[in-house]
Amino acid sequence: MFELSEELTMVRDAAREFAERELKPRATKHDRQEHLDAEVLKLIGELGFWGLTVSEEYGGSGLGNLALSIVLEELNRGCGATGVTVSVHNSLLCSPLMKYGNAEQKKRFLPKLASGEWIGAYCLTEPGSGSDAAALSTRAVKDGDHYVLDGTKIWVTSGSMAGLALVYARTNPDVPKAKGISAFLVETSTPGCIVGKKELKCGIRGSPAVELQFDKCRVPAANMVGALDKGFPIAMDTLDGGRIGIAAQSVGIGQACLEEAISYAKVRVQFGKPIAHFQAIQHKIADMQTRLSASRMLVQKAAWLRDRGEPCGRQAAEAKLFASQTANFCADECLQIHGGAGYTDHFIAERLFRDARITEIYEGATDIQRLVIARSVIG
Ligand SMILES: Cc1cc2nc3c(=O)[nH]c(=O)nc-3n(C[C@H](O)[C@H](O)[C@H](O)COP(=O)(O)OP(=O)(O)OC[C@H]3O[C@@H](n4cnc5c(N)ncnc54)[C@H](O)[C@@H]3O)c2cc1C
């Protein structure tokens, strides 16, 4: 991807301007109050960013994954907690609903998601199943024209503010574990869908991650996405898109680290000159810049492939692996360039360091990305 189209350049500029004006000044506040300002969620709706992966027919812009990755880089450059909220909403709920939902489901749910009236969540992880997602034990048992869900999901990003969640549950316990799982759209207002404990996290604290309990939660059978027992491939395909989103988040956080490091290095004077004049500092900056450029290309290539409907599992994993490591490299170097000041809350280097850390864990930890890539190339 060597040049963005005129349309994508406009989208990027709008996201950049919004992040600069509304997100950057609020990011520390979001971190301390552990939730996002309602005003921010509303403004994101006005910009159309909740509906980037929703077609125009259902109230979105239909711009797709490349546009989403470009917007996510900019939003995360301003505030990682806001960025992940938009990423999960678009890539883990709107996208699979667009791809696998039936006409009735799309008509019922997508307009509310595209406008931001409903924020979306994705419920795969459980206490006993993280990387080994197919081991999940939440049950869905048919009862007339409903399924009754029982179980506990953890780490549900936006779970406490979401209107709709895509929940994966076991519909057949008698077949190999990945073959008996189905996907359900659950309105969070449904009786028996209970918001549990909120985690106090290391970073991206403005994005609430909560436990969601399902206690005899009756979900219409009409809310099943895709076919019975065929939910796991949907979860995995969805994560390919999600990983591109987190890779874009990584580039955004890494870029913010680079910019903060440069600003500080230009004004901090030691040995009679700004530390930016020292070659050791310049080399750190050069390495950050180079790894970010490479990460951005991996992200945009994977997103472009996904928009074309081509397989992109390996490319999404490569982008996530490299970009998340780059974000953490940049966050570490940024803090180091700030010296002792970087270890305090006087500078945002400290928050960026905490925010970057999660990118190597969620939507498939680094080792899982390596596993996906190795399987693809070794066979
Ligand atoms: C802030 C946050 C938000 C999240 N949001 C969501 C969400 O919205 N929805 C959702 O469903 N989940 C969410 N998650 C869950 C997240 O996707 C999992 O934490 C992640 O997949 C890792 O699972 P785990 O934490 O159980 O780690 P584990 O699977 O227990 O892994 C522990 C370590 O072992 C390594 N490991 C595991 N298996 C292998 C293997 N085969 N080979 C080599 N190494 C291996 C891992 O790489 C990791 O380093 C979120 C998590 C966090 C922290």
The ligand as a Tripos MOL2 file, in Angstrom:
@<TRIPOS>MOLECULE
LIG
   53    58     1     0     0
SMALL
NO_CHARGES

@<TRIPOS>ATOM
      1 C1         -7.9130   -6.5030   28.4560 C.3       1 LIG1
      2 C2         -8.4230   -7.7450   27.8070 C.ar      1 LIG1
      3 C3         -9.5340   -7.6700   26.9830 C.ar      1 LIG1
      4 C4        -10.0340   -8.8360   26.3930 C.ar      1 LIG1
      5 N1        -11.1850   -8.7620   25.6410 N.ar      1 LIG1
      6 C5        -11.7820   -9.9200   25.2320 C.ar      1 LIG1
      7 C6        -13.0750   -9.8950   24.6060 C.ar      1 LIG1
      8 O1        -13.6600   -8.8350   24.3850 O.2       1 LIG1
      9 N2        -13.6560  -11.0800   24.2930 N.ar      1 LIG1
     10 C7        -13.0490  -12.2820   24.5140 C.ar      1 LIG1
     11 O2        -13.6110  -13.3180   24.1930 O.2       1 LIG1
     12 N3        -11.8030  -12.3320   25.0850 N.ar      1 LIG1
     13 C8        -11.1750  -11.1870   25.4600 C.ar      1 LIG1
     14 N4         -9.9480  -11.2250   26.0720 N.ar      1 LIG1
     15 C9         -9.3000  -12.5240   26.2880 C.3       1 LIG1
     16 C10        -8.0160  -12.6940   25.4950 C.3       1 LIG1
     17 O3         -8.2950  -12.9040   24.1470 O.3       1 LIG1
     18 C11        -7.2150  -13.8210   26.1550 C.3       1 LIG1
     19 O4         -6.6960  -13.2870   27.3670 O.3       1 LIG1
     20 C12        -6.1150  -14.3390   25.2720 C.3       1 LIG1
     21 O5         -6.6280  -15.0310   24.1650 O.3       1 LIG1
     22 C13        -5.1630  -15.2770   26.0350 C.3       1 LIG1
     23 O6         -5.8600  -16.2220   26.7910 O.3       1 LIG1
     24 P1         -5.5050  -16.4090   28.3380 P.3       1 LIG1
     25 O7         -5.4710  -15.0640   28.9760 O.co2     1 LIG1
     26 O8         -6.4430  -17.3980   28.9100 O.co2     1 LIG1
     27 O9         -4.0330  -16.9830   28.3540 O.3       1 LIG1
     28 P2         -3.6280  -18.5280   28.2300 P.3       1 LIG1
     29 O10        -4.3120  -19.1500   27.0760 O.co2     1 LIG1
     30 O11        -3.7500  -19.1520   29.5630 O.co2     1 LIG1
     31 O12        -2.0880  -18.3950   27.8540 O.3       1 LIG1
     32 C14        -1.0730  -18.1320   28.8140 C.3       1 LIG1
     33 C15         0.2710  -18.1110   28.0930 C.3       1 LIG1
     34 O13         0.5150  -19.3850   27.4960 O.3       1 LIG1
     35 C16         0.7800  -19.2260   26.1130 C.3       1 LIG1
     36 N5          0.2240  -20.3670   25.3720 N.ar      1 LIG1
     37 C17        -1.0130  -20.8930   25.4510 C.ar      1 LIG1
     38 N6         -1.1550  -21.9080   24.5900 N.ar      1 LIG1
     39 C18         0.0200  -22.0290   23.9360 C.ar      1 LIG1
     40 C19         0.5140  -22.8790   22.9070 C.ar      1 LIG1
     41 N7         -0.2470  -23.8210   22.3320 N.pl3     1 LIG1
     42 N8          1.7880  -22.7120   22.4860 N.ar      1 LIG1
     43 C20         2.5740  -21.7680   23.0290 C.ar      1 LIG1
     44 N9          2.1760  -20.9250   23.9970 N.ar      1 LIG1
     45 C21         0.9080  -21.0430   24.4390 C.ar      1 LIG1
     46 C22         0.1110  -17.9200   25.7110 C.3       1 LIG1
     47 O14         0.7310  -17.3520   24.5860 O.3       1 LIG1
     48 C23         0.2950  -17.0740   26.9660 C.3       1 LIG1
     49 O15         1.5630  -16.4580   26.9220 O.3       1 LIG1
     50 C24        -9.3960  -10.0720   26.6260 C.ar      1 LIG1
     51 C25        -8.2530  -10.1280   27.4350 C.ar      1 LIG1
     52 C26        -7.7760   -8.9910   28.0250 C.ar      1 LIG1
     53 C27        -6.5750   -9.1000   28.9300 C.3       1 LIG1
@<TRIPOS>BOND
     1     1     2 1
     2     2     3 ar
     3     2    52 ar
     4     3     4 ar
     5     4     5 ar
     6     4    50 ar
     7     5     6 ar
     8     6     7 ar
     9     6    13 1
    10     7     8 2
    11     7     9 ar
    12     9    10 ar
    13    10    11 2
    14    10    12 ar
    15    12    13 ar
    16    13    14 ar
    17    14    15 1
    18    14    50 ar
    19    15    16 1
    20    16    17 1
    21    16    18 1
    22    18    19 1
    23    18    20 1
    24    20    21 1
    25    20    22 1
    26    22    23 1
    27    23    24 1
    28    24    25 2
    29    24    26 1
    30    24    27 1
    31    27    28 1
    32    28    29 2
    33    28    30 1
    34    28    31 1
    35    31    32 1
    36    32    33 1
    37    33    34 1
    38    33    48 1
    39    34    35 1
    40    35    36 1
    41    35    46 1
    42    36    37 ar
    43    36    45 ar
    44    37    38 ar
    45    38    39 ar
    46    39    40 ar
    47    39    45 ar
    48    40    41 1
    49    40    42 ar
    50    42    43 ar
    51    43    44 ar
    52    44    45 ar
    53    46    47 1
    54    46    48 1
    55    48    49 1
    56    50    51 ar
    57    51    52 ar
    58    52    53 1
@<TRIPOS>SUBSTRUCTURE
     1 LIG1         1 GROUP 0 **** ****
